[in-house]
Amino acid sequence: MKPPLCFCCLVLCLTSLSCERHAELKREIAVLEATLKKDEAATQQYDKDIAALGGKEGLTRLLEQAQIKADQLRPLEFVNAPRERKLSAIETEFAMLKPAAEAFKAAQPK
């Protein structure tokens, strides 16, 4: 569009809007501004919370601590394996002796 024609269209559009529409637009703008202020306040609070928890390096520190704990737990997993094998052997032996024990109980006079 040519600039004079564009200017004429803009003037025509602005003059043809009703007053009711202006009030509605002002209300919508007020609602959007209030929402924007709330969002900005929430963003500032999130920034404060992140800074209190260690900043952006907090995630790195948490990952390092998780790795340290995993390294501490790994040897404990190997300690329990022999105990579990011994327990399994004892349970197997009890399973083999159970029928003999029941037969012995049945043979005893009451």
C-alpha positions as CSV (number, residue, x, y, z in Angstrom):
1,M,0.0,0.0,0.0
2,K,1.1,3.5,-0.6
3,P,1.7,5.6,2.6
4,P,-1.1,8.1,2.1
5,L,-3.6,5.3,1.5
6,C,-2.3,3.4,4.5
7,F,-2.7,6.5,6.7
8,C,-6.3,7.0,5.4
9,C,-7.2,3.4,6.2
10,L,-5.7,3.8,9.7
11,V,-7.7,6.9,10.4
12,L,-10.9,5.3,9.1
13,C,-10.4,2.2,11.3
14,L,-9.7,4.3,14.4
15,T,-12.6,6.6,13.9
16,S,-15.0,3.8,13.1
17,L,-14.4,1.9,16.4
18,S,-17.2,2.2,18.9
19,C,-16.6,3.5,22.5
20,E,-17.7,0.1,23.8
21,R,-14.9,-1.6,22.0
22,H,-12.4,0.9,23.5
23,A,-13.6,0.1,27.0
24,E,-13.4,-3.6,26.3
25,L,-9.9,-3.2,25.0
26,K,-8.8,-1.1,28.0
27,R,-10.1,-3.9,30.3
28,E,-8.2,-6.6,28.3
29,I,-5.1,-4.5,28.5
30,A,-5.5,-4.0,32.2
31,V,-5.9,-7.8,32.7
32,L,-2.9,-8.5,30.6
33,E,-0.8,-6.0,32.5
34,A,-1.8,-7.5,35.8
35,T,-0.9,-11.0,34.5
36,L,2.4,-9.7,33.3
37,K,3.2,-8.2,36.7
38,K,2.3,-11.5,38.4
39,D,4.5,-13.4,36.0
40,E,7.4,-11.0,36.6
41,A,7.0,-11.4,40.4
42,A,6.9,-15.2,40.1
43,T,10.0,-15.1,37.9
44,Q,11.8,-13.0,40.4
45,Q,10.8,-15.4,43.2
46,Y,12.0,-18.3,41.2
47,D,15.3,-16.6,40.6
48,K,15.6,-15.9,44.4
49,D,14.8,-19.6,45.2
50,I,17.4,-20.8,42.6
51,A,20.0,-18.5,44.1
52,A,19.2,-19.7,47.6
53,L,19.6,-23.3,46.5
54,G,23.0,-22.7,45.0
55,G,22.4,-21.0,41.8
56,K,22.7,-22.6,38.4
57,E,25.6,-24.8,39.7
58,G,23.2,-26.4,42.1
59,L,22.2,-29.1,39.7
60,T,25.9,-30.0,39.1
61,R,26.5,-30.3,42.8
62,L,23.4,-32.5,43.2
63,L,24.6,-34.8,40.4
64,E,28.1,-35.0,42.0
65,Q,26.5,-35.8,45.4
66,A,24.3,-38.5,43.8
67,Q,27.4,-40.1,42.2
68,I,29.3,-40.1,45.5
69,K,26.3,-41.8,47.2
70,A,26.1,-44.4,44.4
71,D,29.9,-45.1,44.8
72,Q,29.3,-45.6,48.5
73,L,26.4,-48.0,48.0
74,R,28.1,-50.1,45.3
75,P,30.4,-52.0,47.7
76,L,27.5,-52.8,50.0
77,E,25.7,-54.6,47.1
78,F,28.7,-57.0,46.8
79,V,28.7,-57.7,50.6
80,N,25.1,-59.0,50.6
81,A,25.6,-61.4,47.7
82,P,27.6,-64.1,49.6
83,R,25.1,-63.8,52.5
84,E,22.2,-64.3,50.1
85,R,23.9,-67.4,48.6
86,K,24.4,-68.9,52.1
87,L,20.8,-68.2,53.0
88,S,19.6,-69.8,49.7
89,A,21.7,-72.9,50.5
90,I,20.2,-73.2,54.0
91,E,16.7,-72.8,52.6
92,T,17.4,-75.6,50.1
93,E,18.7,-77.9,52.8
94,F,15.6,-77.2,55.0
95,A,13.4,-78.0,52.0
96,M,15.1,-81.3,51.6
97,L,14.9,-82.1,55.3
98,K,11.2,-81.1,55.7
99,P,9.7,-84.4,54.3
100,A,12.0,-86.4,56.6
101,A,11.0,-84.3,59.6
102,E,7.3,-84.7,58.8
103,A,7.7,-88.5,58.4
104,F,9.6,-88.6,61.7
105,K,6.8,-86.7,63.5
106,A,4.2,-89.0,62.0
107,A,6.1,-92.1,63.2
108,Q,6.2,-90.9,66.8
109,P,3.5,-92.1,69.1
110,K,1.3,-89.5,70.6
